[in-house]
Amino acid sequence: MLRPIIADALDKTGAVSKLAMLRASGLLDRPAQDAAAAPVDRPKRPLAELPSSRDGLIDTVTDQAMRGIFKYIGRQEDKIRDDPTELAFKLLEHMDR
């Protein structure tokens, strides 16, 4: 269900066309630079590891989004386990309305 939304967003932002442009220019085939020498805003993994197709890019971004969602859910579950009464009081407040 998430994949079509991500595909649409990547198309709208131009990420797919930029990936194709990088592939065509040959920049992705260069050896990786030392990660310590790379500027802070550049990816730490080699460009050659980027997906080679539109579907690959969509799959990679979808996988990362799913990992992020489950990480967030895990944090929320940890909060509930740490203090279950907080959630109970919030539920009670909503029921009083």
N, C-alpha and C positions, 0 to 999 in steps of 0.2 A: 504494500500500500504506500510505502514511503518512496519507493524508487521512482515512480512517475513524477512526483512532486519535485524530487531532486533533479531529475532529468530536465524538467521544464526550467527550473531555476538556473541550472548550469548553461542551458541554451540561451536564456535571457541575459545572463551576465557576460556571455562571450567566452566562458572558460573553455568550452569545447573547441572553438575556433582558435583560441590562443594555444591550446595544446597542439592542434594540427600545425599551426605556424611554427612552433618550436620544433616539432618533429621534422618539418620540411627544411628548416634552416640548418639542421644538423647539430644544433646546440645540445641536444639531449644525448648525443653520442660521444661527447667529450668526456675524458676521465674526470672523476669527482675531485673537487678541490678539498683541501684539508678543512675539516669542519671547524677547527679552531680559528682558521684564517677567514672564514666566511663572515659577512656582516650579520648582525643579530636578526634582521628581518628576513634573511634568506633561509630556505629549508636546509636542515642539517643532513638530509639523506641525498644521495646522488640523483641528479636529474634523470639519469638513465633508468632509475627505478619507477619513474612516473608511468602511468598506464599508457599503452600505445594506441588506444582507440577510444572512441566516444563511450562505448559500452563499458570498457575497462575503467574509465574515469568515473562514470556513473556508479559502477559497482563499488569502487574504492571509497567514494564519498558516502554512499549509502552505508557501507560497513562501518565507517568512522562515525556516522551519525547514530547508528544503532548502538555502537559501543558507548557513545556519550549518553544516550538515553538510559541505558542500563546502569551506567555509572551513577547518574543522577538518582535513579530509583534506589540504588543501593545506599546512597547517602541518606535518602529520606527514610529508608527502613532502619538504618543505624540510629537516626534521631528518634524514631518511634521506640526502638528497643531501649535507648538510653532513658527516655522519659515518656512512658506510655500515657501518663495522666494528662500531659499537655494536649495530646490529640483528643482524649476523651472530653476534656473541658471545651475544646473548640467545637466538637460535635454537639455537645449539650447547648452551647451558645446558639448554634444554628437551629436547633430544635425549638428553642424558646421563641423564636421569631414567628 
